[in-house]
Amino acid sequence: MTELITTQVIYIALFILIIHSIETLAYSVRLSGARIGLLASALSLFNILVMVSRMANMMQQPFTGNLLDRASETGSIEQLESQFRIIIGASTLGTLLGILLFPTFIALFSRAIVHLTEVNGSVPALFKKGLTGGYLKRGLKHIHFPRFSDLKGVHWNEVPYRLFFINIVITAIYTIGVLSALYAAALAPERASTAIMASGLINGVATILLIVLIDPKISVMADRVLKGSGSYEQLKAASFMMVMSRLLGTLLAQALFIPVAYYIAWFTKFI
């Protein structure tokens, strides 16, 4: 057990937990923008959060790759699988944490968007202002967890269930893109470099699908709220469904992890 859960695995798991928390909370930014009527400013803050999470995901890849190097030295591929599953589990915990903090961050992002306009769009000035003692104390007053009453008035027949299932699959692919490619390298060590390089392609495709299929739909719903042709409750319901689909996507990732790794290992034969 000590060799399985190493300090490095713990650090990577915490990193993944933070990444998935940020990506989950990013869905609350549009809600905040629609709530206060500043959607364009909200989208700029949304893009910052997404960029931070994407960059953080790239930063953890070398450390995850080091687990593959150690497994290659010891010949313990079973231990590598268990370590990777712990990391995937951290993505589930991170998404769950994001869901629990979702209502809190809707309120906090609403204030942040207003302050962003006050400092003429300067993000460093926004952080400087937000990290002062007075603002931090006021921010603590907005902390509350999700309640069923938050979805009062929602018409569930208008919720985009198709997006719900698409987002589950995309999230699962994005969650295991790097890990499955690294595990494929362990399955086919003679083609390890080819398998590892496939991770960029997998994550790239998942990101493109997310941008093309998911983000525009939610943005249009937010625009309709501002125009008065859509309801804030329905936007909230759609955002809730998207974060829940992220959670289910990380669980699906556990099931797809090994099959995708074997597929990548097989596919490298033809490259």
Secondary structure, DSSP 4 states (H G I P E B T S, - for coil): -TTTS-HHHHHHHHHHHHHHHHHHHTHHHHHHHHHHT-HHHHHHHHHHHHHHHHHHHHHHHHHHHHHHHHHHHHT-HHHHHHHHHHHHHHHHHHHHHHHHTHHHHHHHHHHHHHHHHHTTT-HHHHHHHHTSHHHHHHHHTT-----GGGGTT--GGGS-HHHHHHHHHHHHHHHHHHHHHHHHHHH-GGGHHHHHHHHHHHHHHHHHHIIIIIHHHHHHHHHHHHHTSS-HHHHHHHHHHHHHHHHHHHHHHHHHHHHHHHHHHHHGGG-
